[in-house]
């Protein structure tokens, strides 16, 4: 697995079902018209830690020079409090559960 840069950059990841539910709920609600609202777990993780969680073998992770390091956002962390207030929305799937579901989906897809 290749990681661009040093891998200390963080991301707040959201499982696809939670993301789809957010888009639908926000799209059908007048309460959010003109508002900026965010969807995320409210928890960030470094790319290094994410890679270790997925690969489970640190020796398979390689860092490569970032092509455009000046454009890398170092920290992304969402605050979904406004989405909860206006829509009653909050994420239902944890990062760990989302990774597990994705691994199962990939394995099932390979079998077909």
ZITA-V746104 format. One record per pair of residues at least 12 apart in sequence whose ideal C-beta (glycine too) atoms are under 7 Angstrom apart, sorted by the first residue. I is the first residue (numbers start at 1). GAP is how many residues later the second one is. If there is no record, write none. Layout:
BEGIN
i=I gap=GAP
i=I gap=GAP
END
This chain:
BEGIN
i=1 gap=50
i=1 gap=54
i=1 gap=59
i=1 gap=60
i=2 gap=60
i=2 gap=62
i=3 gap=44
i=3 gap=45
i=3 gap=48
i=3 gap=58
i=3 gap=60
i=4 gap=60
i=4 gap=62
i=4 gap=63
i=5 gap=61
i=5 gap=64
i=5 gap=67
i=6 gap=57
i=7 gap=39
i=7 gap=40
i=7 gap=41
i=7 gap=44
i=7 gap=56
i=8 gap=38
i=8 gap=40
i=9 gap=37
i=9 gap=38
i=9 gap=63
i=9 gap=64
i=9 gap=65
i=10 gap=34
i=10 gap=35
i=10 gap=36
i=10 gap=65
i=10 gap=66
i=10 gap=67
i=11 gap=33
i=11 gap=34
i=11 gap=36
i=11 gap=65
i=12 gap=28
i=12 gap=29
i=12 gap=31
i=12 gap=32
i=12 gap=64
i=12 gap=65
i=12 gap=66
i=13 gap=28
i=13 gap=82
i=14 gap=25
i=14 gap=26
i=14 gap=27
i=14 gap=77
i=15 gap=78
i=15 gap=83
i=17 gap=76
i=18 gap=73
i=18 gap=74
i=18 gap=75
i=19 gap=20
i=22 gap=17
i=22 gap=61
i=22 gap=67
i=25 gap=62
i=25 gap=64
i=26 gap=61
i=29 gap=58
i=31 gap=55
i=31 gap=56
i=32 gap=54
i=32 gap=55
i=35 gap=47
i=35 gap=51
i=37 gap=45
i=37 gap=46
i=37 gap=49
i=38 gap=40
i=38 gap=41
i=38 gap=42
i=38 gap=44
i=38 gap=45
i=39 gap=39
i=39 gap=41
i=39 gap=44
i=40 gap=38
i=40 gap=40
i=41 gap=50
i=41 gap=54
i=42 gap=36
i=42 gap=37
i=42 gap=38
i=43 gap=52
i=44 gap=31
i=44 gap=32
i=44 gap=33
i=45 gap=50
i=53 gap=46
i=54 gap=45
END
